[in-house]
Amino acid sequence: MDQSKNAAALEGRKRLGPMTKKPVRRYTVDGKRMTSDDLQRLHEYLIEIETIAIISDEMRVVVESEWPELAHKLPPK
């Protein structure tokens, strides 16, 4: 690619702004892949509740990785 095309491509990226999405992580809980909709519902649920009494180790990893600010709602290990 010549320099003028490269400069135009870079200029186009600047206009779009920085990427705001987090990298997509894939999670499997109880042998089922969690979709982005599942993660969104889980996040909304975690915001609404005060604490969780019981949680699987797999789900704990999801919560601690995706929303560390909500990990205080999890039961002790």
Sequence and secondary structure as in RCSB ss.txt:
>XXXX:A:sequence
MDQSKNAAALEGRKRLGPMTKKPVRRYTVDGKRMTSDDLQRLHEYLIEIETIAIISDEMRVVVESEWPELAHKLP
PK
>XXXX:A:secstr
  HHHHHHHHHHHHHH    S      EETTEE  HHHHHHHHHHHHH S  S   HHHHHHHHHH GGGGGGS 
  
